[in-house]
Amino acid sequence: MTSYPLEPTRAEMLAMSEAGARMLADFVEGLPGAPSVDLDGLDDLLPALLAPPDEKPRDFDVLLGRLQAAAAASVETAGPSYLAYIPGGGLFASALGEFLARGHNRYTGVAGLAPGLVAMEQGVMRWLCGEFQLPTAATGIATTGGSIATLTALVAAREHMLGETFSDAALYVTAHTHRCVAKAARVAGLPASAVRVVPTTDDLRMDPAEAARMIAADRAAGRRPAVVVATAGTTDTGTIDDLEALADLAAAERLWFHVDGAYGGFFHLTERGRRRLAGIERADSIVLDPHKALFLPYGTGVLLVRDHNLLQAAFAGDANYLQDLGSDGDLPDYNSLTPELTREARGPRLWLPLHLHGVAAFRDALDEKLDLAIEVHTALADDPRIEVGDAPDLTVVTFRLRGRPEAEQARWLERINAAGRVFLSSTRIGGEYTLRLCVLAHRTHADRIHEAIDLIRGCVPAG
Ligand SMILES: Cc1ncc(COP(=O)(O)O)c(C=O)c1O
């Protein structure tokens, strides 16, 4: 029988899969004891990793070992120690769904080629549209992350609000809006001057009165205000803008209301989160990042748009070579809703963990993180050497050493992280160097948070 080297036998596939699954199970099992950062030995590893492939085949086990070493040489973004930036963890069931989806290699740019897998993604999107109380005309699509979801939303908003010329456009953000918004505006062809930074109130929320004043001034100066961008959980401090007030403003001014819920949106699944996110249901577009607060592995964002037709108007188009592909009635052709044509099946990575674990498991995990963030805030606020930010809206706690210079704050962060049990990051608030701790990885529980609190206090320099 002819054998083709690119087509492993059943026995070979099973052996490779089992070795890979074992490696992953060992990895996940070892996460509680893993160092928060392990970049030692990287210099020895890099030459082999950067080497081009040989003409001849190599041994699978050797290659698997190399992959394992490459993955190990990292900041431990999957473990309980990761409290920096915006964690997520990476659910095993999602990784498995992804492996299976990739193995089947289905095409989901048009519904007709893999309607089952498109339906799987749509089922999750429709559930999310319902969760956010969007009307039946709403639609959702899985993207590769929040930045691409934001770009997709802004192109739809630009098309609908501004038409073909938009050098006079204005969209409203704050200093704490994620950088992906300005980046998306630029990629969407808007000039840098279109991004208008609205002052915040003392509690770091967009000031609706200032926004109204700027919109009026911009109109008077001949600009065309188009989009209000609210953030449902800023990266810096986890702060939720006043979504009701900004929805009122957008409605009164007839602007597109975009909500960046990449970090905070999924807290809507909890009772506290739903209360704090009131007004999100009035958005024209919502960005969510399942690779943050739904704990998926990196690579999955979501865009929800209130009116399916507006997304379609921005991205749909015909091509002769697609003439054989009729649309599949109820299921969307995703290529008409985004800049992408070819895309993999993104449903299984969402669908499998949600159905396998059930939604309550996600609500409970998010509730647990809300409680843990309050615990951190309360414990640090009790220490007179530490100055804490406002009580967290979600799960980011900010703090700095009281009355100490910036260099000492940075050294404090280094000392906390050097123990290898937690990994925190910093930002600037009002220009001041500030440490931040974000509880969001699904594997972070009370034991690690207690360790983090002890380390933060224990590393305060004598002064
Ligand atoms: C509030 C917020 N918006 C948008 C993004 C961008 O999302 P992504 O990194 O998935 O592109 C992030 C990422 O951290 C974020 O925190």
Ligand as a Chemical Component Dictionary entry (heavy atoms), coordinates in Angstrom:
data_LIG
# 
_chem_comp.id                   LIG 
_chem_comp.type                 NON-POLYMER 
_chem_comp.pdbx_formal_charge   0 
_chem_comp.three_letter_code    LIG 
# 
loop_
_chem_comp_atom.comp_id 
_chem_comp_atom.atom_id 
_chem_comp_atom.alt_atom_id 
_chem_comp_atom.type_symbol 
_chem_comp_atom.charge 
_chem_comp_atom.model_Cartn_x 
_chem_comp_atom.model_Cartn_y 
_chem_comp_atom.model_Cartn_z 
_chem_comp_atom.pdbx_ordinal 
LIG C1 C1 C 0 -10.983 46.767 27.828 1  
LIG C2 C2 C 0 -10.272 46.084 26.685 2  
LIG N1 N1 N 0 -10.686 46.304 25.435 3  
LIG C3 C3 C 0 -10.095 45.730 24.368 4  
LIG C4 C4 C 0 -9.014  44.892 24.533 5  
LIG C5 C5 C 0 -8.357  44.317 23.321 6  
LIG O1 O1 O 0 -8.680  42.984 23.202 7  
LIG P1 P1 P 0 -7.710  41.909 22.512 8  
LIG O2 O2 O 0 -6.449  41.920 23.309 9  
LIG O3 O3 O 0 -8.493  40.654 22.634 10 
LIG O4 O4 O 0 -7.493  42.322 21.111 11 
LIG C6 C6 C 0 -8.542  44.629 25.824 12 
LIG C7 C7 C 0 -7.383  43.742 26.026 13 
LIG O5 O5 O 0 -6.869  43.588 27.102 14 
LIG C8 C8 C 0 -9.190  45.244 26.919 15 
LIG O6 O6 O 0 -8.763  45.040 28.179 16 
# 
loop_
_chem_comp_bond.comp_id 
_chem_comp_bond.atom_id_1 
_chem_comp_bond.atom_id_2 
_chem_comp_bond.value_order 
_chem_comp_bond.pdbx_ordinal 
LIG C1 C2 SING 1  
LIG C2 N1 SING 2  
LIG C2 C8 DOUB 3  
LIG N1 C3 DOUB 4  
LIG C3 C4 SING 5  
LIG C4 C5 SING 6  
LIG C4 C6 DOUB 7  
LIG C5 O1 SING 8  
LIG O1 P1 SING 9  
LIG P1 O2 DOUB 10 
LIG P1 O3 SING 11 
LIG P1 O4 SING 12 
LIG C6 C7 SING 13 
LIG C6 C8 SING 14 
LIG C7 O5 DOUB 15 
LIG C8 O6 SING 16 
# 
